[in-house]
């Protein structure tokens, strides 16, 4: 089972390296404890996120720009969880 590829051509090793690369982007640069990461949503403004959420009033926005919609949903979830 080790290096078998699925129909997308993605191996487990490739997936792990992609995840590690994503984690490295958010690693803190100072001399904090190892394993400390900052949230990419740490400095969100509630009003700005709510303004961006207006894109859901347009029925074609989700089909035309799904990446932006996913980002807005993630920001809304972060604000819901953090207060």
C-alpha positions, -999 to 999 in steps of 0.1 A, spaced: 0 0 0 30 23 6 35 45 -25 3 36 -44 -12 64 -64 -49 71 -66 -65 82 -98 -55 118 -91 -18 109 -90 -14 121 -55 7 99 -32 6 99 6 41 114 6 32 142 -17 1 150 4 22 151 36 48 173 20 20 197 9 5 198 44 40 205 59 46 232 34 13 249 43 22 246 80 56 262 74 39 293 59 22 300 92 51 292 116 61 320 139 94 337 131 104 347 166 120 325 193 87 312 207 81 276 217 85 251 189 52 243 171 37 277 176 16 289 147 -4 320 141 -39 320 126 -42 336 91 -75 350 104 -60 366 136 -65 402 125 -100 400 110 -124 429 113 -160 418 118 -174 445 97 -152 438 68 -161 401 68 -198 409 70 -193 432 40 -176 404 20 -204 380 30 -228 401 8 -215 381 -21 -239 354 -11 -268 377 -21 -258 372 -57 -269 337 -69 -242 334 -95 -213 345 -72 -208 310 -58 -206 294 -93 -183 322 -106 -159 325 -77 -161 295 -53 -126 301 -38 -137 335 -25 -169 321 -11 -149 294 7 -126 320 22 -155 341 34 -172 310 50 -139 302 67 -136 337 80 -172 337 93 -166 304 110 -135 318 127 -154 348 139 -182 326 152 -158 305 171 -137 333 185 -164 358 193 
